[in-house]
Amino acid sequence: MVTLNKSDKDNLLSTNYRDYSIKEEQFHWQTQSITSVESATCQRYINQPHNGNRVLIFVRDYKKEGQAAIPYTCIGLADYVSHYGSAPLSIVWKMREPMPGFVLKEAVTV
């Protein structure tokens, strides 16, 4: 679950993850800042092509609109491509279907 536009007031430096679309079918996502590459969680993601786990990615533009939480939108299944770093671990996912235009518009980084 990813909030694309992170507000400085809602996110500490330790939780301001770099989540963004790389292109229409690739998405960059970071784990929690305390999650090391050796952890069971990261190993589950890294070994996803071999363990049969399914990864669904959900996104939303912002955390809140006024006082109301904004719901997430499922953008589909994704498969592991590569990773780098640790705590947080950065993962590149290949989306099985191209991401919708509204996600690309909001998620792409400069």
C-alpha positions, -999 to +999 in steps of 0.1 A: +000+000+000+015+032-012+007+069-007+023+086-037+024+123-025+038+124+010+033+154+031+062+165+053+038+170+082+024+135+079+057+117+074+089+116+094+122+113+075+122+076+086+089+070+069+092+091+038+097+062+014+106+066-023+077+050-041+072+060-078+066+047-113+097+042-134+077+037-165+043+023-175+051-012-163+077-007-136+072+006-101+099+014-075+089+007-039+107+008-005+101-013+026+099+001+060+131+018+071+138-009+098+134-038+074+168-053+064+175-074+033+182-104+056+147-102+071+120-129+064+099-101+049+125-090+024+135-125+015+098-133+007+098-103-017+132-111-033+123-147-038+088-140-050+095-155-085+103-189-068+080-190-039+047-184-057+036-155-036+014-129-053+021-092-049-007-067-053+001-030-053-024-005-040-019+033-044-035+065-033-026+101-042-027+116-006-032+103+029-062+126+036-085+151+020-096+174+048-103+151+077-112+120+056-088+093+046-085+087+009-090+051-002-064+031-020-068+019-056-055-016-066-033-012-097-027-049-101-003-078-097+034-072-098+065-094-101+099-090-086+126-076-110+155-064-088+164-048-054+191-027-038+199-014-004+187-025+030+167-008+058+149+003+037+152-022+008+143-008-026+125-031-049+116-027-086+084-045-095+072-052-130+034-047-133+016-075-151-006-048-167+004-012-176-004+012-148-034+035-153-026+070-166-036+087-134-011+067-114+017+075-138+009+112-137+010+112-099+038+087-093+065+095-119+095+113-104+116+140-121 
